[in-house]
């Protein structure tokens, strides 16, 4: 009995990279550049978010923005390096999550938009 999930989606080869920042304009401009350069297929912004964290011994409670970048897994190291180099934070939140199951059509779209279709 088929689960309805194709072999393509079970080995998608795509990832979601999550990034947070305190400046929505900077993050929107930065992620637009990443899409233009085909380092990611899309950037889904969530704003605002509330971040509570410890920094330099103090508890911080800050309003931030968050973006989920969809890209080919093989581009993740390049994307992380770029984010760390250009992000205004000393230690930016950058999380990469491998996507195991996804719509085959969406997987193909991400691959195409990041320069590796089919």
C-alpha positions as CSV (number, residue, x, y, z in Angstrom):
1,X,0.0,0.0,0.0
2,X,1.4,3.4,-1.0
3,X,1.8,6.2,1.5
4,X,1.3,8.8,-1.3
5,X,4.8,10.1,-0.7
6,X,7.1,9.6,-3.7
7,X,10.7,8.6,-3.6
8,X,11.7,12.1,-4.5
9,X,10.2,13.5,-1.4
10,X,11.8,10.9,0.9
11,X,15.3,12.0,-0.3
12,X,14.5,15.6,-1.1
13,X,18.0,17.1,-0.8
14,X,16.5,20.3,0.4
15,X,16.8,22.2,3.7
16,X,15.2,25.0,5.6
17,X,17.6,27.5,7.1
18,X,16.2,29.7,9.9
19,X,17.7,33.1,10.7
20,X,16.6,35.8,13.2
21,X,17.5,39.5,13.3
22,X,16.4,42.6,15.0
23,X,16.0,44.7,11.8
24,X,13.2,43.6,9.5
25,X,14.4,45.9,6.6
26,X,17.9,44.5,6.8
27,X,16.7,40.9,6.8
28,X,14.2,41.5,3.9
29,X,16.9,43.2,1.8
30,X,19.5,40.5,2.7
31,X,17.2,37.6,1.9
32,X,16.0,39.2,-1.4
33,X,19.7,39.2,-2.4
34,X,20.0,35.5,-1.5
35,X,17.0,34.7,-3.7
36,X,18.4,36.9,-6.5
37,X,21.7,35.0,-6.3
38,X,19.9,31.7,-6.2
39,X,21.3,30.7,-2.8
40,X,17.8,30.0,-1.8
41,X,14.5,29.6,-3.6
42,X,12.4,31.6,-1.2
43,X,12.4,33.5,2.1
44,X,9.4,33.2,4.3
45,X,9.4,36.0,6.8
46,X,7.6,35.8,10.2
47,X,7.3,39.1,12.1
48,X,7.3,39.9,14.8
49,X,8.6,37.2,17.1
50,X,9.6,37.5,20.8
51,X,13.0,36.2,21.7
52,X,14.0,35.5,25.3
53,X,17.6,34.5,25.7
54,X,20.7,34.9,27.8
55,X,23.4,37.2,26.4
56,X,26.6,38.2,28.2
57,X,25.1,37.1,31.6
58,X,21.8,39.0,31.3
59,X,18.4,37.8,30.2
60,X,17.2,39.6,27.1
61,X,13.6,39.9,26.0
62,X,13.6,41.3,22.5
63,X,11.4,41.7,19.4
64,X,13.0,40.1,16.3
65,X,12.0,38.9,12.9
66,X,12.5,35.4,11.6
67,X,13.0,34.0,8.1
68,X,12.9,30.4,6.8
69,X,15.0,30.0,3.7
70,X,14.4,27.0,1.4
71,X,17.5,25.8,-0.4
72,X,19.3,22.7,-1.7
73,X,21.1,21.0,1.2
74,X,24.4,21.2,-0.6
75,X,24.2,25.0,-0.5
76,X,23.7,25.1,3.3
77,X,27.4,25.5,4.2
78,X,27.8,28.4,1.7
79,X,24.6,30.0,3.0
80,X,25.7,29.7,6.7
81,X,29.1,31.3,5.9
82,X,27.4,34.1,4.0
83,X,24.9,34.8,6.8
84,X,27.6,34.7,9.5
85,X,29.8,37.1,7.4
86,X,27.1,39.7,6.7
87,X,24.7,39.5,9.7
88,X,24.9,42.4,12.1
89,X,24.8,40.1,15.2
90,X,28.1,38.9,16.8
91,X,26.4,35.4,17.1
92,X,23.4,35.2,14.7
93,X,20.8,32.4,15.1
94,X,21.3,30.2,12.1
95,X,19.7,26.8,12.1
96,X,19.6,24.4,9.2
97,X,17.0,21.6,9.1
98,X,17.1,18.8,6.5
99,X,13.7,18.2,4.9
100,X,13.0,14.5,4.5
101,X,9.4,14.6,3.4
102,X,8.0,17.3,1.0
103,X,5.8,17.8,-2.0
104,X,7.8,16.4,-5.0
105,X,6.7,19.4,-7.1
106,X,8.0,21.8,-4.4
107,X,11.3,20.0,-4.1
108,X,11.8,20.3,-7.8
109,X,10.9,24.0,-7.7
110,X,13.5,24.6,-5.0
111,X,16.1,22.7,-7.0
112,X,15.3,24.6,-10.2
113,X,15.3,28.0,-8.5
114,X,18.7,27.3,-6.8
115,X,20.3,26.3,-10.0
116,X,20.0,22.5,-10.0
117,X,16.7,21.5,-11.5
118,X,15.6,17.9,-12.0
